[in-house]
Amino acid sequence: MSRSFSLLCTLACITFAPIVNAQFELMGTADYMPSGCIMLTPNEPYAEGIAYSTTKLNLADYFEIEFDIYLGDKDEYGADGIAFVIHDDPRGFNAFGTYGEGIGYGRFNPAFISGNFIAPSVAVEFDTYQNAIQNDPAGDHVAFLENGSSFHEKYWNGGNENLNLEDDRMHNFRFGWNPETKEIIVRLDNNIVFQGTKNLVEDYFDGETEVIWGFTSSTGRKYNLQYFCFRRIAYRKPNIDIKQAEAIYLTE
């Protein structure tokens, strides 16, 4: 773990930002649960749910955002997954993609740009159903997606071709961004599932630093209950160096 991201964890108590139910815009089948989590799809076919935080992310700041996600309890008969999305789509809080293999984010046909998809954007897809047209492996997997395409040539499954994320368990998900090094680190259950250098501000969002974030999800003929639970967001300004931040932490 880099020193910057270690600091984010160290400073969680002074950079913790709670997100309450009223701060999410919900669309489709998304709804609040008694637990405080947000259901994206009920255990029903052809559902699509989207939840966007009304507080935008500032890509000029370091941040790490953490959630627990639930992908259902049906493996062979379950689908389709959840996507964590950061976007500057001109539709704003009304942006959505296709259901089924699009997971509420992408589009059906990777070779033909049409229909509904979210762009410009980046997304982390937790895919629980194999769709050959999107180059999916047989088992569940995680992929980093760009600009509304659900097609991917690279993915993470921990080397397990039979990985099953529809195991009736919560899975911890963390997304970290360093604006100075342009590094993204994504973790699932403490495993690094994506690590790379991406200039989000310039290469994706045309210089815009204030962007929308949230979750999309969908089902098709096969389906699962799917939801997420917010845990924390930790952040700091780039102009606060390590020693300054540690001093602030020690005086709190």
C-alpha positions as CSV (number, residue, x, y, z in Angstrom):
1,M,0.0,0.0,0.0
2,S,1.4,3.4,-0.9
3,R,2.1,6.0,1.9
4,S,-0.7,8.2,0.7
5,F,-3.4,5.5,0.9
6,S,-2.0,4.3,4.2
7,L,-2.5,7.9,5.5
8,L,-6.1,7.8,4.3
9,C,-6.8,4.8,6.5
10,T,-4.8,6.4,9.4
11,L,-6.9,9.6,9.2
12,A,-10.3,7.9,8.9
13,C,-11.5,9.3,12.2
14,I,-11.0,13.0,11.2
15,T,-11.9,12.6,7.5
16,F,-14.9,10.4,8.0
17,A,-17.9,11.7,6.0
18,P,-21.3,10.0,6.8
19,I,-23.8,9.6,4.0
20,V,-27.4,9.4,5.0
21,N,-30.3,8.0,3.0
22,A,-31.6,11.5,2.0
23,Q,-28.3,12.1,0.1
24,F,-28.9,9.5,-2.6
25,E,-30.9,10.0,-5.8
26,L,-32.7,6.7,-6.6
27,M,-34.0,5.4,-9.9
28,G,-35.8,2.3,-11.1
29,T,-36.0,-0.5,-8.5
30,A,-33.6,1.1,-6.1
31,D,-35.0,1.6,-2.6
32,Y,-34.0,2.0,1.0
33,M,-33.8,-1.0,3.3
34,P,-34.6,-1.0,7.1
35,S,-30.9,-1.7,7.7
36,G,-29.9,1.6,6.1
37,C,-28.5,-0.1,3.1
38,I,-29.8,0.6,-0.4
39,M,-31.4,-2.2,-2.5
40,L,-30.6,-1.9,-6.1
41,T,-32.5,-4.9,-7.5
42,P,-35.1,-7.0,-5.8
43,N,-35.0,-10.8,-6.3
44,E,-36.9,-10.4,-9.5
45,P,-36.2,-10.7,-13.3
46,Y,-35.7,-7.6,-15.6
47,A,-35.0,-5.2,-12.7
48,E,-32.7,-2.1,-12.9
49,G,-31.8,0.1,-10.0
50,I,-29.5,3.1,-9.7
51,A,-28.4,5.1,-6.6
52,Y,-26.3,8.3,-7.0
53,S,-24.9,10.3,-4.1
54,T,-26.1,13.9,-4.3
55,T,-22.6,14.9,-2.9
56,K,-20.2,14.8,-5.8
57,L,-16.6,13.5,-5.6
58,N,-13.8,16.0,-5.9
59,L,-11.1,14.4,-8.0
60,A,-8.7,17.1,-6.9
61,D,-8.6,15.4,-3.5
62,Y,-7.1,12.1,-2.3
63,F,-9.9,9.8,-1.3
64,E,-10.8,6.2,-0.5
65,I,-14.4,5.2,-0.4
66,E,-15.6,2.0,1.2
67,F,-18.8,-0.1,1.0
68,D,-20.1,-3.6,1.6
69,I,-21.9,-5.1,-1.4
70,Y,-24.3,-8.0,-1.6
71,L,-24.7,-9.9,-4.9
72,G,-27.3,-12.5,-4.0
73,D,-27.5,-16.2,-3.0
74,K,-28.2,-17.8,-6.4
75,D,-25.2,-18.9,-8.5
76,E,-26.3,-20.7,-11.6
77,Y,-29.7,-19.0,-11.6
78,G,-28.5,-15.6,-10.4
79,A,-27.6,-12.4,-12.4
80,D,-26.3,-9.9,-13.3
81,G,-24.2,-7.9,-10.9
82,I,-23.4,-4.4,-9.6
83,A,-21.2,-1.6,-11.0
84,F,-19.6,1.3,-9.0
85,V,-19.7,4.2,-11.4
86,I,-18.0,7.6,-11.5
87,H,-19.3,9.8,-14.3
88,D,-19.9,13.2,-15.9
89,D,-22.7,12.1,-18.2
90,P,-24.7,15.1,-19.5
91,R,-27.9,13.5,-18.1
92,G,-26.4,14.0,-14.6
93,F,-28.4,12.2,-11.9
94,N,-30.7,10.7,-14.5
95,A,-28.0,8.8,-16.4
96,F,-28.5,5.1,-16.8
97,G,-27.4,2.2,-19.0
98,T,-29.1,-1.0,-20.2
99,Y,-30.4,-3.8,-18.0
100,G,-29.2,-7.5,-18.0
101,E,-25.5,-7.7,-19.1
102,G,-25.3,-3.9,-19.1
103,I,-25.7,-4.0,-15.3
104,G,-27.5,-0.6,-15.5
105,Y,-24.3,1.0,-16.7
106,G,-23.2,-0.3,-20.2
107,R,-24.7,-1.2,-23.5
108,F,-25.7,-4.6,-25.1
109,N,-23.5,-4.5,-28.2
110,P,-19.9,-3.6,-27.7
111,A,-19.3,-3.1,-31.4
112,F,-22.2,-0.7,-31.9
113,I,-22.6,2.5,-29.9
114,S,-26.4,2.8,-29.4
115,G,-29.1,2.7,-26.7
116,N,-28.5,3.8,-23.2
117,F,-25.1,3.8,-21.5
118,I,-23.3,6.1,-19.1
119,A,-20.4,8.3,-20.5
120,P,-18.0,9.8,-19.9
121,S,-17.3,7.4,-17.1
122,V,-15.2,4.8,-15.3
123,A,-16.8,1.9,-13.5
124,V,-15.8,-1.2,-11.5
125,E,-18.0,-4.1,-12.5
126,F,-18.8,-7.0,-10.2
127,D,-20.2,-9.4,-12.8
128,T,-22.1,-12.5,-11.7
129,Y,-23.3,-13.9,-15.1
130,Q,-21.4,-15.0,-18.2
131,N,-22.3,-13.1,-21.3
132,A,-20.0,-14.2,-24.2
133,I,-20.6,-11.0,-26.2
134,Q,-19.0,-9.0,-23.4
135,N,-16.0,-11.4,-23.2
136,D,-17.0,-12.7,-19.8
137,P,-15.3,-15.7,-18.3
138,A,-17.4,-18.6,-16.9
139,G,-17.1,-17.6,-13.3
140,D,-17.9,-14.3,-11.4
141,H,-15.3,-11.6,-11.8
142,V,-14.4,-7.9,-11.4
143,A,-13.5,-5.6,-14.3
144,F,-12.5,-2.0,-14.8
145,L,-14.8,-0.4,-17.5
146,E,-14.7,2.9,-19.4
147,N,-17.2,5.2,-21.1
148,G,-20.3,3.0,-21.0
149,S,-18.8,-0.2,-22.5
150,S,-19.4,-3.5,-20.7
151,F,-16.8,-5.3,-22.9
152,H,-13.5,-6.1,-21.2
153,E,-10.4,-8.0,-22.1
154,K,-9.0,-8.0,-18.6
155,Y,-10.6,-9.1,-15.4
156,W,-9.9,-10.3,-11.9
157,N,-11.2,-13.6,-10.5
158,G,-8.3,-14.4,-8.1
159,G,-7.2,-17.2,-10.4
160,N,-10.4,-19.1,-9.7
161,E,-12.4,-19.9,-12.8
162,N,-15.3,-20.9,-10.6
163,L,-15.3,-17.8,-8.4
164,N,-18.7,-17.3,-6.8
165,L,-19.7,-13.9,-5.4
166,E,-23.3,-14.9,-5.1
167,D,-22.6,-16.7,-1.9
168,D,-25.2,-15.0,0.4
169,R,-22.4,-12.9,2.0
170,M,-21.4,-9.3,2.2
171,H,-18.2,-8.4,0.3
172,N,-16.1,-5.4,1.2
173,F,-15.2,-3.0,-1.6
174,R,-12.8,-0.1,-1.5
175,F,-11.9,2.4,-4.3
176,G,-8.9,4.7,-3.8
177,W,-7.7,7.6,-5.9
178,N,-4.5,9.6,-5.7
179,P,-4.7,12.8,-7.8
180,E,-0.9,13.4,-7.8
181,T,0.2,10.0,-9.1
182,K,-3.1,9.4,-10.9
183,E,-3.2,5.9,-9.3
184,I,-6.4,4.0,-8.7
185,I,-6.4,1.0,-6.3
186,V,-9.6,-1.2,-6.1
187,R,-9.9,-3.8,-3.4
188,L,-12.5,-6.6,-2.9
189,D,-12.3,-8.4,0.5
190,N,-8.8,-7.0,1.0
191,N,-7.6,-8.3,-2.4
192,I,-6.3,-5.8,-4.9
193,V,-8.5,-6.5,-7.9
194,F,-7.4,-3.5,-10.0
195,Q,-4.4,-1.2,-9.8
196,G,-3.5,1.2,-12.5
197,T,-2.6,4.8,-13.6
198,K,-5.5,6.7,-15.1
199,N,-5.7,10.5,-15.6
200,L,-9.4,10.7,-14.7
201,V,-9.7,14.4,-14.8
202,E,-8.1,15.0,-18.2
203,D,-8.5,11.8,-20.1
204,Y,-12.1,11.1,-19.1
205,F,-13.8,14.2,-17.8
206,D,-12.3,17.0,-19.9
207,G,-10.8,18.8,-16.9
208,E,-13.9,18.5,-14.7
209,T,-13.0,17.6,-11.1
210,E,-16.6,17.5,-9.6
211,V,-18.2,14.3,-10.7
212,I,-21.2,12.1,-9.8
213,W,-20.7,8.7,-8.2
214,G,-22.9,5.8,-7.2
215,F,-24.0,2.3,-8.0
216,T,-26.0,0.7,-10.8
217,S,-27.3,-2.9,-11.0
218,S,-29.7,-5.0,-13.0
219,T,-31.1,-8.5,-13.7
220,G,-32.4,-10.3,-16.7
221,R,-34.1,-13.7,-17.1
222,K,-32.0,-14.7,-14.1
223,Y,-31.9,-12.6,-11.0
224,N,-30.7,-11.9,-7.5
225,L,-31.4,-9.5,-4.6
226,Q,-28.5,-7.0,-4.9
227,Y,-27.7,-4.1,-2.6
228,F,-24.9,-2.0,-1.0
229,C,-24.1,-0.5,2.4
230,F,-22.0,2.6,2.8
231,R,-19.2,2.3,5.4
232,R,-16.9,5.4,5.0
233,I,-15.2,7.9,2.8
234,A,-11.7,9.2,3.8
235,Y,-10.1,12.1,2.0
236,R,-7.5,14.8,2.3
237,K,-6.3,17.8,0.3
238,P,-3.1,17.4,-1.8
239,N,-1.7,20.6,-0.3
240,I,-1.7,19.1,3.2
241,D,1.5,17.0,3.5
242,I,1.9,13.9,5.5
243,K,3.4,15.6,8.6
244,Q,0.7,18.3,8.7
245,A,-2.0,15.6,8.4
246,E,-0.5,13.5,11.1
247,A,-0.3,16.6,13.4
248,I,-4.0,17.3,12.8
249,Y,-4.8,13.7,13.6
250,L,-2.8,13.8,16.9
251,T,-4.6,16.9,18.1
252,E,-8.1,15.6,17.5
